[in-house]
Amino acid sequence: MHTHTPAEWTGFLLLGAAGSAVWSGLFLLVVDAEVTDFDPRPAVRRAIAVVGPPVRRAVAVTHQEAVHAGHAVNRSIGACVLAARHARRDAAWTAAALLMLLTAPSGGIR
């Protein structure tokens, strides 16, 4: 018969407490939330207003680079979707051609 040590019991209780804390924290965060509560733009505007013009330019350049990176990701996703569609189409044509070969009469045409 296996008996549990006090360290195992403590670890189990702490794991349960941590799990309930995580789930209750997420629940309390989302239960009475508006979509605008998760919008970081007002806080970013306030932070930029506090700092000087060189930092504002750096933030603007960083933002523009992030926008360009997002557009590049969107183009990559579009190219992958198009390649997948073409691959599916080519696979369908290949399957149809193989089925035609399999269903052809083996005795020849009279």
ZASEKOL-473557 format. One record per atom (N, C-alpha, C, O): x, y negated, z; residue in one letter; atom name. Coordinates in steps of 0.05 Angstrom, whole numbers. Example, Ala and Ser with C-alpha at 12.3 -4.5 7.8 and 13.67 -1.06 7.14 Angstrom:
BEGIN
<site east="264" north="114" up="156" type="a" atom="N"/>
<site east="246" north="90" up="156" type="a" atom="CA"/>
<site east="264" north="66" up="156" type="a" atom="C"/>
<site east="285" north="66" up="169" type="a" atom="O"/>
<site east="257" north="45" up="142" type="s" atom="N"/>
<site east="273" north="21" up="143" type="s" atom="CA"/>
<site east="258" north="-1" up="157" type="s" atom="C"/>
<site east="268" north="-23" up="161" type="s" atom="O"/>
END
This chain:
BEGIN
<site east="17" north="24" up="0" type="m" atom="N"/>
<site east="0" north="0" up="0" type="m" atom="CA"/>
<site east="18" north="-25" up="0" type="m" atom="C"/>
<site east="37" north="-27" up="16" type="m" atom="O"/>
<site east="12" north="-44" up="-18" type="h" atom="N"/>
<site east="28" north="-68" up="-21" type="h" atom="CA"/>
<site east="16" north="-90" up="-4" type="h" atom="C"/>
<site east="-8" north="-96" up="-8" type="h" atom="O"/>
<site east="31" north="-102" up="13" type="t" atom="N"/>
<site east="22" north="-126" up="27" type="t" atom="CA"/>
<site east="35" north="-150" up="16" type="t" atom="C"/>
<site east="58" north="-150" up="9" type="t" atom="O"/>
<site east="20" north="-172" up="15" type="h" atom="N"/>
<site east="31" north="-197" up="5" type="h" atom="CA"/>
<site east="45" north="-212" up="26" type="h" atom="C"/>
<site east="37" north="-212" up="50" type="h" atom="O"/>
<site east="66" north="-226" up="18" type="t" atom="N"/>
<site east="82" north="-242" up="37" type="t" atom="CA"/>
<site east="69" north="-269" up="40" type="t" atom="C"/>
<site east="53" north="-277" up="23" type="t" atom="O"/>
<site east="75" north="-284" up="61" type="p" atom="N"/>
<site east="65" north="-311" up="64" type="p" atom="CA"/>
<site east="73" north="-329" up="41" type="p" atom="C"/>
<site east="58" north="-347" up="33" type="p" atom="O"/>
<site east="97" north="-324" up="30" type="a" atom="N"/>
<site east="106" north="-341" up="7" type="a" atom="CA"/>
<site east="88" north="-336" up="-17" type="a" atom="C"/>
<site east="82" north="-355" up="-32" type="a" atom="O"/>
<site east="79" north="-311" up="-21" type="e" atom="N"/>
<site east="61" north="-305" up="-44" type="e" atom="CA"/>
<site east="34" north="-318" up="-40" type="e" atom="C"/>
<site east="23" north="-330" up="-58" type="e" atom="O"/>
<site east="24" north="-317" up="-15" type="w" atom="N"/>
<site east="-2" north="-330" up="-9" type="w" atom="CA"/>
<site east="0" north="-360" up="-13" type="w" atom="C"/>
<site east="-18" north="-372" up="-24" type="w" atom="O"/>
<site east="22" north="-372" up="-4" type="t" atom="N"/>
<site east="25" north="-400" up="-7" type="t" atom="CA"/>
<site east="27" north="-408" up="-36" type="t" atom="C"/>
<site east="15" north="-428" up="-45" type="t" atom="O"/>
<site east="42" north="-393" up="-52" type="g" atom="N"/>
<site east="44" north="-398" up="-80" type="g" atom="CA"/>
<site east="18" north="-396" up="-94" type="g" atom="C"/>
<site east="11" north="-413" up="-111" type="g" atom="O"/>
<site east="2" north="-376" up="-87" type="f" atom="N"/>
<site east="-24" north="-373" up="-99" type="f" atom="CA"/>
<site east="-43" north="-396" up="-92" type="f" atom="C"/>
<site east="-57" north="-406" up="-109" type="f" atom="O"/>
<site east="-43" north="-404" up="-67" type="l" atom="N"/>
<site east="-60" north="-426" up="-59" type="l" atom="CA"/>
<site east="-51" north="-453" up="-72" type="l" atom="C"/>
<site east="-68" north="-469" up="-80" type="l" atom="O"/>
<site east="-25" north="-457" up="-74" type="l" atom="N"/>
<site east="-16" north="-481" up="-87" type="l" atom="CA"/>
<site east="-22" north="-481" up="-117" type="l" atom="C"/>
<site east="-28" north="-502" up="-128" type="l" atom="O"/>
<site east="-21" north="-458" up="-129" type="l" atom="N"/>
<site east="-29" north="-456" up="-157" type="l" atom="CA"/>
<site east="-58" north="-463" up="-161" type="l" atom="C"/>
<site east="-66" north="-477" up="-180" type="l" atom="O"/>
<site east="-75" north="-453" up="-143" type="g" atom="N"/>
<site east="-103" north="-459" up="-145" type="g" atom="CA"/>
<site east="-109" north="-489" up="-140" type="g" atom="C"/>
<site east="-125" north="-501" up="-154" type="g" atom="O"/>
<site east="-95" north="-501" up="-121" type="a" atom="N"/>
<site east="-98" north="-529" up="-115" type="a" atom="CA"/>
<site east="-89" north="-546" up="-139" type="a" atom="C"/>
<site east="-102" north="-565" up="-146" type="a" atom="O"/>
<site east="-67" north="-538" up="-151" type="a" atom="N"/>
<site east="-57" north="-553" up="-175" type="a" atom="CA"/>
<site east="-77" north="-551" up="-198" type="a" atom="C"/>
<site east="-82" north="-570" up="-212" type="a" atom="O"/>
<site east="-87" north="-526" up="-203" type="g" atom="N"/>
<site east="-106" north="-523" up="-224" type="g" atom="CA"/>
<site east="-132" north="-539" up="-220" type="g" atom="C"/>
<site east="-141" north="-552" up="-239" type="g" atom="O"/>
<site east="-142" north="-538" up="-196" type="s" atom="N"/>
<site east="-167" north="-554" up="-191" type="s" atom="CA"/>
<site east="-161" north="-584" up="-193" type="s" atom="C"/>
<site east="-179" north="-599" up="-201" type="s" atom="O"/>
<site east="-138" north="-593" up="-186" type="a" atom="N"/>
<site east="-131" north="-621" up="-188" type="a" atom="CA"/>
<site east="-129" north="-630" up="-217" type="a" atom="C"/>
<site east="-139" north="-651" up="-224" type="a" atom="O"/>
<site east="-118" north="-613" up="-233" type="v" atom="N"/>
<site east="-116" north="-620" up="-262" type="v" atom="CA"/>
<site east="-143" north="-622" up="-274" type="v" atom="C"/>
<site east="-150" north="-641" up="-288" type="v" atom="O"/>
<site east="-160" north="-601" up="-270" type="w" atom="N"/>
<site east="-186" north="-601" up="-282" type="w" atom="CA"/>
<site east="-204" north="-623" up="-271" type="w" atom="C"/>
<site east="-219" north="-636" up="-286" type="w" atom="O"/>
<site east="-203" north="-628" up="-245" type="s" atom="N"/>
<site east="-220" north="-650" up="-234" type="s" atom="CA"/>
<site east="-210" north="-677" up="-244" type="s" atom="C"/>
<site east="-226" north="-695" up="-248" type="s" atom="O"/>
<site east="-183" north="-680" up="-247" type="g" atom="N"/>
<site east="-173" north="-705" up="-258" type="g" atom="CA"/>
<site east="-182" north="-710" up="-286" type="g" atom="C"/>
<site east="-191" north="-732" up="-293" type="g" atom="O"/>
<site east="-181" north="-690" up="-303" type="l" atom="N"/>
<site east="-191" north="-693" up="-330" type="l" atom="CA"/>
<site east="-221" north="-698" up="-330" type="l" atom="C"/>
<site east="-231" north="-715" up="-346" type="l" atom="O"/>
<site east="-236" north="-684" up="-313" type="f" atom="N"/>
<site east="-265" north="-689" up="-312" type="f" atom="CA"/>
<site east="-271" north="-717" up="-304" type="f" atom="C"/>
<site east="-288" north="-730" up="-316" type="f" atom="O"/>
<site east="-258" north="-727" up="-283" type="l" atom="N"/>
<site east="-263" north="-754" up="-274" type="l" atom="CA"/>
<site east="-254" north="-775" up="-294" type="l" atom="C"/>
<site east="-265" north="-797" up="-295" type="l" atom="O"/>
<site east="-235" north="-769" up="-310" type="l" atom="N"/>
<site east="-225" north="-787" up="-331" type="l" atom="CA"/>
<site east="-246" north="-790" up="-353" type="l" atom="C"/>
<site east="-249" north="-812" up="-364" type="l" atom="O"/>
<site east="-260" north="-768" up="-360" type="v" atom="N"/>
<site east="-277" north="-768" up="-383" type="v" atom="CA"/>
<site east="-306" north="-771" up="-376" type="v" atom="C"/>
<site east="-322" north="-779" up="-394" type="v" atom="O"/>
<site east="-314" north="-766" up="-352" type="v" atom="N"/>
<site east="-343" north="-764" up="-346" type="v" atom="CA"/>
<site east="-357" north="-791" up="-350" type="v" atom="C"/>
<site east="-380" north="-791" up="-360" type="v" atom="O"/>
<site east="-345" north="-813" up="-343" type="d" atom="N"/>
<site east="-359" north="-839" up="-346" type="d" atom="CA"/>
<site east="-342" north="-857" up="-363" type="d" atom="C"/>
<site east="-340" north="-881" up="-357" type="d" atom="O"/>
<site east="-331" north="-847" up="-384" type="a" atom="N"/>
<site east="-313" north="-862" up="-401" type="a" atom="CA"/>
<site east="-326" north="-872" up="-426" type="a" atom="C"/>
<site east="-344" north="-859" up="-437" type="a" atom="O"/>
<site east="-318" north="-895" up="-435" type="e" atom="N"/>
<site east="-326" north="-906" up="-460" type="e" atom="CA"/>
<site east="-304" north="-902" up="-480" type="e" atom="C"/>
<site east="-281" north="-897" up="-472" type="e" atom="O"/>
<site east="-310" north="-903" up="-505" type="v" atom="N"/>
<site east="-289" north="-900" up="-526" type="v" atom="CA"/>
<site east="-268" north="-923" up="-524" type="v" atom="C"/>
<site east="-245" north="-918" up="-529" type="v" atom="O"/>
<site east="-277" north="-946" up="-516" type="t" atom="N"/>
<site east="-259" north="-969" up="-514" type="t" atom="CA"/>
<site east="-240" north="-966" up="-490" type="t" atom="C"/>
<site east="-219" north="-980" up="-490" type="t" atom="O"/>
<site east="-246" north="-948" up="-471" type="d" atom="N"/>
<site east="-227" north="-944" up="-449" type="d" atom="CA"/>
<site east="-201" north="-931" up="-458" type="d" atom="C"/>
<site east="-181" north="-934" up="-445" type="d" atom="O"/>
<site east="-202" north="-916" up="-480" type="f" atom="N"/>
<site east="-179" north="-903" up="-490" type="f" atom="CA"/>
<site east="-164" north="-918" up="-512" type="f" atom="C"/>
<site east="-146" north="-907" up="-525" type="f" atom="O"/>
<site east="-172" north="-943" up="-517" type="d" atom="N"/>
<site east="-160" north="-960" up="-538" type="d" atom="CA"/>
<site east="-136" north="-974" up="-527" type="d" atom="C"/>
<site east="-139" north="-991" up="-509" type="d" atom="O"/>
<site east="-111" north="-968" up="-536" type="p" atom="N"/>
<site east="-88" north="-981" up="-524" type="p" atom="CA"/>
<site east="-82" north="-1009" up="-535" type="p" atom="C"/>
<site east="-64" north="-1022" up="-525" type="p" atom="O"/>
<site east="-96" north="-1018" up="-555" type="r" atom="N"/>
<site east="-90" north="-1043" up="-568" type="r" atom="CA"/>
<site east="-91" north="-1068" up="-549" type="r" atom="C"/>
<site east="-73" north="-1084" up="-551" type="r" atom="O"/>
<site east="-111" north="-1071" up="-532" type="p" atom="N"/>
<site east="-111" north="-1094" up="-514" type="p" atom="CA"/>
<site east="-87" north="-1095" up="-496" type="p" atom="C"/>
<site east="-76" north="-1116" up="-491" type="p" atom="O"/>
<site east="-79" north="-1072" up="-485" type="a" atom="N"/>
<site east="-56" north="-1072" up="-467" type="a" atom="CA"/>
<site east="-31" north="-1078" up="-482" type="a" atom="C"/>
<site east="-13" north="-1092" up="-472" type="a" atom="O"/>
<site east="-28" north="-1069" up="-507" type="v" atom="N"/>
<site east="-5" north="-1075" up="-523" type="v" atom="CA"/>
<site east="-4" north="-1104" up="-530" type="v" atom="C"/>
<site east="17" north="-1117" up="-529" type="v" atom="O"/>
<site east="-27" north="-1116" up="-536" type="r" atom="N"/>
<site east="-28" north="-1145" up="-542" type="r" atom="CA"/>
<site east="-19" north="-1162" up="-518" type="r" atom="C"/>
<site east="-4" north="-1181" up="-520" type="r" atom="O"/>
<site east="-29" north="-1154" up="-494" type="r" atom="N"/>
<site east="-21" north="-1168" up="-470" type="r" atom="CA"/>
<site east="9" north="-1165" up="-465" type="r" atom="C"/>
<site east="23" north="-1184" up="-457" type="r" atom="O"/>
<site east="20" north="-1141" up="-469" type="a" atom="N"/>
<site east="49" north="-1137" up="-465" type="a" atom="CA"/>
<site east="65" north="-1153" up="-485" type="a" atom="C"/>
<site east="86" north="-1163" up="-478" type="a" atom="O"/>
<site east="56" north="-1155" up="-510" type="i" atom="N"/>
<site east="71" north="-1170" up="-530" type="i" atom="CA"/>
<site east="70" north="-1200" up="-524" type="i" atom="C"/>
<site east="89" north="-1214" up="-530" type="i" atom="O"/>
<site east="47" north="-1209" up="-514" type="a" atom="N"/>
<site east="44" north="-1237" up="-508" type="a" atom="CA"/>
<site east="64" north="-1246" up="-486" type="a" atom="C"/>
<site east="72" north="-1269" up="-485" type="a" atom="O"/>
<site east="71" north="-1228" up="-468" type="v" atom="N"/>
<site east="90" north="-1234" up="-446" type="v" atom="CA"/>
<site east="118" north="-1237" up="-456" type="v" atom="C"/>
<site east="133" north="-1254" up="-446" type="v" atom="O"/>
<site east="126" north="-1221" up="-475" type="v" atom="N"/>
<site east="154" north="-1220" up="-485" type="v" atom="CA"/>
<site east="159" north="-1242" up="-506" type="v" atom="C"/>
<site east="140" north="-1254" up="-515" type="v" atom="O"/>
<site east="184" north="-1246" up="-513" type="g" atom="N"/>
<site east="191" north="-1268" up="-531" type="g" atom="CA"/>
<site east="188" north="-1260" up="-561" type="g" atom="C"/>
<site east="182" north="-1237" up="-567" type="g" atom="O"/>
<site east="193" north="-1279" up="-579" type="p" atom="N"/>
<site east="191" north="-1274" up="-608" type="p" atom="CA"/>
<site east="208" north="-1252" up="-619" type="p" atom="C"/>
<site east="199" north="-1237" up="-637" type="p" atom="O"/>
<site east="234" north="-1248" up="-611" type="p" atom="N"/>
<site east="250" north="-1226" up="-622" type="p" atom="CA"/>
<site east="237" north="-1199" up="-617" type="p" atom="C"/>
<site east="238" north="-1181" up="-634" type="p" atom="O"/>
<site east="226" north="-1196" up="-593" type="v" atom="N"/>
<site east="214" north="-1170" up="-586" type="v" atom="CA"/>
<site east="188" north="-1167" up="-602" type="v" atom="C"/>
<site east="182" north="-1145" up="-611" type="v" atom="O"/>
<site east="174" north="-1189" up="-607" type="r" atom="N"/>
<site east="149" north="-1187" up="-623" type="r" atom="CA"/>
<site east="156" north="-1178" up="-651" type="r" atom="C"/>
<site east="142" north="-1162" up="-663" type="r" atom="O"/>
<site east="178" north="-1189" up="-663" type="r" atom="N"/>
<site east="186" north="-1181" up="-690" type="r" atom="CA"/>
<site east="194" north="-1151" up="-690" type="r" atom="C"/>
<site east="187" north="-1137" up="-709" type="r" atom="O"/>
<site east="208" north="-1143" up="-670" type="a" atom="N"/>
<site east="216" north="-1114" up="-668" type="a" atom="CA"/>
<site east="192" north="-1096" up="-666" type="a" atom="C"/>
<site east="191" north="-1075" up="-678" type="a" atom="O"/>
<site east="172" north="-1105" up="-650" type="v" atom="N"/>
<site east="147" north="-1089" up="-647" type="v" atom="CA"/>
<site east="132" north="-1089" up="-674" type="v" atom="C"/>
<site east="122" north="-1068" up="-682" type="v" atom="O"/>
<site east="132" north="-1111" up="-688" type="a" atom="N"/>
<site east="118" north="-1112" up="-714" type="a" atom="CA"/>
<site east="132" north="-1094" up="-734" type="a" atom="C"/>
<site east="118" north="-1080" up="-749" type="a" atom="O"/>
<site east="158" north="-1094" up="-734" type="v" atom="N"/>
<site east="173" north="-1077" up="-753" type="v" atom="CA"/>
<site east="168" north="-1048" up="-746" type="v" atom="C"/>
<site east="164" north="-1031" up="-763" type="v" atom="O"/>
<site east="169" north="-1041" up="-720" type="t" atom="N"/>
<site east="165" north="-1014" up="-712" type="t" atom="CA"/>
<site east="136" north="-1005" up="-719" type="t" atom="C"/>
<site east="132" north="-982" up="-728" type="t" atom="O"/>
<site east="117" north="-1022" up="-715" type="h" atom="N"/>
<site east="89" north="-1016" up="-722" type="h" atom="CA"/>
<site east="87" north="-1011" up="-752" type="h" atom="C"/>
<site east="74" north="-992" up="-760" type="h" atom="O"/>
<site east="100" north="-1028" up="-768" type="q" atom="N"/>
<site east="98" north="-1024" up="-797" type="q" atom="CA"/>
<site east="111" north="-998" up="-806" type="q" atom="C"/>
<site east="101" north="-984" up="-824" type="q" atom="O"/>
<site east="134" north="-991" up="-793" type="e" atom="N"/>
<site east="147" north="-965" up="-799" type="e" atom="CA"/>
<site east="129" north="-942" up="-791" type="e" atom="C"/>
<site east="128" north="-921" up="-805" type="e" atom="O"/>
<site east="115" north="-944" up="-769" type="a" atom="N"/>
<site east="96" north="-923" up="-761" type="a" atom="CA"/>
<site east="73" north="-920" up="-781" type="a" atom="C"/>
<site east="64" north="-898" up="-787" type="a" atom="O"/>
<site east="64" north="-943" up="-791" type="v" atom="N"/>
<site east="43" north="-942" up="-812" type="v" atom="CA"/>
<site east="53" north="-928" up="-837" type="v" atom="C"/>
<site east="39" north="-912" up="-848" type="v" atom="O"/>
<site east="78" north="-935" up="-845" type="h" atom="N"/>
<site east="89" north="-922" up="-869" type="h" atom="CA"/>
<site east="93" north="-892" up="-864" type="h" atom="C"/>
<site east="88" north="-876" up="-882" type="h" atom="O"/>
<site east="101" north="-884" up="-840" type="a" atom="N"/>
<site east="104" north="-856" up="-834" type="a" atom="CA"/>
<site east="77" north="-842" up="-835" type="a" atom="C"/>
<site east="75" north="-819" up="-844" type="a" atom="O"/>
<site east="57" north="-855" up="-825" type="g" atom="N"/>
<site east="30" north="-843" up="-826" type="g" atom="CA"/>
<site east="20" north="-839" up="-855" type="g" atom="C"/>
<site east="8" north="-818" up="-861" type="g" atom="O"/>
<site east="26" north="-859" up="-872" type="h" atom="N"/>
<site east="19" north="-856" up="-900" type="h" atom="CA"/>
<site east="34" north="-833" up="-913" type="h" atom="C"/>
<site east="23" north="-818" up="-929" type="h" atom="O"/>
<site east="60" north="-830" up="-906" type="a" atom="N"/>
<site east="76" north="-808" up="-917" type="a" atom="CA"/>
<site east="64" north="-781" up="-908" type="a" atom="C"/>
<site east="64" north="-762" up="-924" type="a" atom="O"/>
<site east="56" north="-779" up="-883" type="v" atom="N"/>
<site east="44" north="-754" up="-873" type="v" atom="CA"/>
<site east="18" north="-748" up="-888" type="v" atom="C"/>
<site east="13" north="-725" up="-896" type="v" atom="O"/>
<site east="2" north="-769" up="-893" type="n" atom="N"/>
<site east="-23" north="-765" up="-908" type="n" atom="CA"/>
<site east="-18" north="-755" up="-936" type="n" atom="C"/>
<site east="-32" north="-738" up="-946" type="n" atom="O"/>
<site east="3" north="-767" up="-949" type="r" atom="N"/>
<site east="10" north="-758" up="-976" type="r" atom="CA"/>
<site east="19" north="-729" up="-976" type="r" atom="C"/>
<site east="13" north="-714" up="-994" type="r" atom="O"/>
<site east="35" north="-722" up="-956" type="s" atom="N"/>
<site east="45" north="-694" up="-954" type="s" atom="CA"/>
<site east="22" north="-675" up="-950" type="s" atom="C"/>
<site east="21" north="-653" up="-962" type="s" atom="O"/>
<site east="3" north="-682" up="-933" type="i" atom="N"/>
<site east="-20" north="-665" up="-928" type="i" atom="CA"/>
<site east="-36" north="-662" up="-954" type="i" atom="C"/>
<site east="-45" north="-640" up="-960" type="i" atom="O"/>
<site east="-40" north="-684" up="-968" type="g" atom="N"/>
<site east="-55" north="-682" up="-994" type="g" atom="CA"/>
<site east="-41" north="-665" up="-1014" type="g" atom="C"/>
<site east="-54" north="-649" up="-1028" type="g" atom="O"/>
<site east="-14" north="-667" up="-1015" type="a" atom="N"/>
<site east="1" north="-650" up="-1034" type="a" atom="CA"/>
<site east="-1" north="-621" up="-1026" type="a" atom="C"/>
<site east="-4" north="-603" up="-1044" type="a" atom="O"/>
<site east="-1" north="-615" up="-1000" type="c" atom="N"/>
<site east="-3" north="-587" up="-991" type="c" atom="CA"/>
<site east="-31" north="-576" up="-998" type="c" atom="C"/>
<site east="-34" north="-553" up="-1006" type="c" atom="O"/>
<site east="-52" north="-592" up="-993" type="v" atom="N"/>
<site east="-79" north="-583" up="-1000" type="v" atom="CA"/>
<site east="-82" north="-578" up="-1029" type="v" atom="C"/>
<site east="-94" north="-558" up="-1037" type="v" atom="O"/>
<site east="-71" north="-596" up="-1046" type="l" atom="N"/>
<site east="-72" north="-592" up="-1075" type="l" atom="CA"/>
<site east="-57" north="-567" up="-1083" type="l" atom="C"/>
<site east="-67" north="-552" up="-1100" type="l" atom="O"/>
<site east="-34" north="-562" up="-1072" type="a" atom="N"/>
<site east="-18" north="-538" up="-1078" type="a" atom="CA"/>
<site east="-34" north="-513" up="-1070" type="a" atom="C"/>
<site east="-33" north="-493" up="-1084" type="a" atom="O"/>
<site east="-47" north="-514" up="-1047" type="a" atom="N"/>
<site east="-63" north="-491" up="-1038" type="a" atom="CA"/>
<site east="-86" north="-486" up="-1057" type="a" atom="C"/>
<site east="-92" north="-462" up="-1063" type="a" atom="O"/>
<site east="-99" north="-507" up="-1066" type="r" atom="N"/>
<site east="-121" north="-503" up="-1085" type="r" atom="CA"/>
<site east="-111" north="-491" up="-1111" type="r" atom="C"/>
<site east="-124" north="-473" up="-1122" type="r" atom="O"/>
<site east="-88" north="-500" up="-1121" type="h" atom="N"/>
<site east="-77" north="-489" up="-1146" type="h" atom="CA"/>
<site east="-69" north="-460" up="-1142" type="h" atom="C"/>
<site east="-73" north="-444" up="-1159" type="h" atom="O"/>
<site east="-58" north="-454" up="-1119" type="a" atom="N"/>
<site east="-49" north="-426" up="-1113" type="a" atom="CA"/>
<site east="-74" north="-408" up="-1112" type="a" atom="C"/>
<site east="-73" north="-386" up="-1122" type="a" atom="O"/>
<site east="-95" north="-418" up="-1100" type="r" atom="N"/>
<site east="-120" north="-402" up="-1098" type="r" atom="CA"/>
<site east="-132" north="-398" up="-1126" type="r" atom="C"/>
<site east="-141" north="-376" up="-1133" type="r" atom="O"/>
<site east="-131" north="-418" up="-1143" type="r" atom="N"/>
<site east="-141" north="-416" up="-1170" type="r" atom="CA"/>
<site east="-125" north="-396" up="-1186" type="r" atom="C"/>
<site east="-136" north="-379" up="-1200" type="r" atom="O"/>
<site east="-98" north="-398" up="-1184" type="d" atom="N"/>
<site east="-81" north="-380" up="-1198" type="d" atom="CA"/>
<site east="-84" north="-351" up="-1189" type="d" atom="C"/>
<site east="-84" north="-333" up="-1205" type="d" atom="O"/>
<site east="-88" north="-348" up="-1163" type="a" atom="N"/>
<site east="-93" north="-321" up="-1152" type="a" atom="CA"/>
<site east="-119" north="-309" up="-1162" type="a" atom="C"/>
<site east="-121" north="-286" up="-1168" type="a" atom="O"/>
<site east="-140" north="-326" up="-1165" type="a" atom="N"/>
<site east="-165" north="-317" up="-1175" type="a" atom="CA"/>
<site east="-162" north="-309" up="-1205" type="a" atom="C"/>
<site east="-173" north="-288" up="-1213" type="a" atom="O"/>
<site east="-148" north="-325" up="-1220" type="w" atom="N"/>
<site east="-144" north="-317" up="-1249" type="w" atom="CA"/>
<site east="-128" north="-291" up="-1251" type="w" atom="C"/>
<site east="-134" north="-274" up="-1267" type="w" atom="O"/>
<site east="-108" north="-288" up="-1234" type="t" atom="N"/>
<site east="-92" north="-263" up="-1235" type="t" atom="CA"/>
<site east="-109" north="-239" up="-1227" type="t" atom="C"/>
<site east="-107" north="-218" up="-1240" type="t" atom="O"/>
<site east="-125" north="-242" up="-1206" type="a" atom="N"/>
<site east="-143" north="-220" up="-1198" type="a" atom="CA"/>
<site east="-163" north="-213" up="-1220" type="a" atom="C"/>
<site east="-168" north="-190" up="-1224" type="a" atom="O"/>
<site east="-174" north="-234" up="-1233" type="a" atom="N"/>
<site east="-193" north="-228" up="-1254" type="a" atom="CA"/>
<site east="-179" north="-214" up="-1278" type="a" atom="C"/>
<site east="-191" north="-196" up="-1289" type="a" atom="O"/>
<site east="-155" north="-222" up="-1284" type="a" atom="N"/>
<site east="-141" north="-208" up="-1306" type="a" atom="CA"/>
<site east="-134" north="-180" up="-1299" type="a" atom="C"/>
<site east="-136" north="-162" up="-1316" type="a" atom="O"/>
<site east="-126" north="-174" up="-1274" type="l" atom="N"/>
<site east="-120" north="-147" up="-1266" type="l" atom="CA"/>
<site east="-146" north="-130" up="-1266" type="l" atom="C"/>
<site east="-145" north="-107" up="-1273" type="l" atom="O"/>
<site east="-168" north="-142" up="-1257" type="l" atom="N"/>
<site east="-193" north="-127" up="-1258" type="l" atom="CA"/>
<site east="-201" north="-120" up="-1286" type="l" atom="C"/>
<site east="-212" north="-99" up="-1292" type="l" atom="O"/>
<site east="-196" north="-139" up="-1305" type="m" atom="N"/>
<site east="-203" north="-134" up="-1333" type="m" atom="CA"/>
<site east="-186" north="-111" up="-1343" type="m" atom="C"/>
<site east="-196" north="-94" up="-1358" type="m" atom="O"/>
<site east="-160" north="-110" up="-1335" type="l" atom="N"/>
<site east="-143" north="-87" up="-1344" type="l" atom="CA"/>
<site east="-153" north="-61" up="-1332" type="l" atom="C"/>
<site east="-152" north="-40" up="-1346" type="l" atom="O"/>
<site east="-162" north="-61" up="-1307" type="l" atom="N"/>
<site east="-171" north="-37" up="-1294" type="l" atom="CA"/>
<site east="-197" north="-27" up="-1305" type="l" atom="C"/>
<site east="-202" north="-3" up="-1306" type="l" atom="O"/>
<site east="-215" north="-45" up="-1315" type="t" atom="N"/>
<site east="-241" north="-37" up="-1324" type="t" atom="CA"/>
<site east="-242" north="-32" up="-1354" type="t" atom="C"/>
<site east="-263" north="-24" up="-1364" type="t" atom="O"/>
<site east="-220" north="-35" up="-1368" type="a" atom="N"/>
<site east="-220" north="-30" up="-1397" type="a" atom="CA"/>
<site east="-223" north="0" up="-1402" type="a" atom="C"/>
<site east="-212" north="16" up="-1386" type="a" atom="O"/>
<site east="-236" north="8" up="-1423" type="p" atom="N"/>
<site east="-239" north="37" up="-1429" type="p" atom="CA"/>
<site east="-212" north="49" up="-1436" type="p" atom="C"/>
<site east="-196" north="37" up="-1450" type="p" atom="O"/>
<site east="-207" north="73" up="-1426" type="s" atom="N"/>
<site east="-181" north="85" up="-1430" type="s" atom="CA"/>
<site east="-180" north="101" up="-1456" type="s" atom="C"/>
<site east="-158" north="108" up="-1465" type="s" atom="O"/>
<site east="-203" north="106" up="-1469" type="g" atom="N"/>
<site east="-202" north="122" up="-1494" type="g" atom="CA"/>
<site east="-198" north="106" up="-1519" type="g" atom="C"/>
<site east="-195" north="117" up="-1541" type="g" atom="O"/>
<site east="-196" north="80" up="-1516" type="g" atom="N"/>
<site east="-192" north="63" up="-1540" type="g" atom="CA"/>
<site east="-219" north="53" up="-1550" type="g" atom="C"/>
<site east="-240" north="61" up="-1540" type="g" atom="O"/>
<site east="-218" north="37" up="-1570" type="i" atom="N"/>
<site east="-242" north="25" up="-1582" type="i" atom="CA"/>
<site east="-249" north="40" up="-1608" type="i" atom="C"/>
<site east="-230" north="44" up="-1624" type="i" atom="O"/>
<site east="-273" north="47" up="-1613" type="r" atom="N"/>
<site east="-281" north="61" up="-1638" type="r" atom="CA"/>
<site east="-296" north="43" up="-1656" type="r" atom="C"/>
<site east="-304" north="51" up="-1678" type="r" atom="O"/>
END
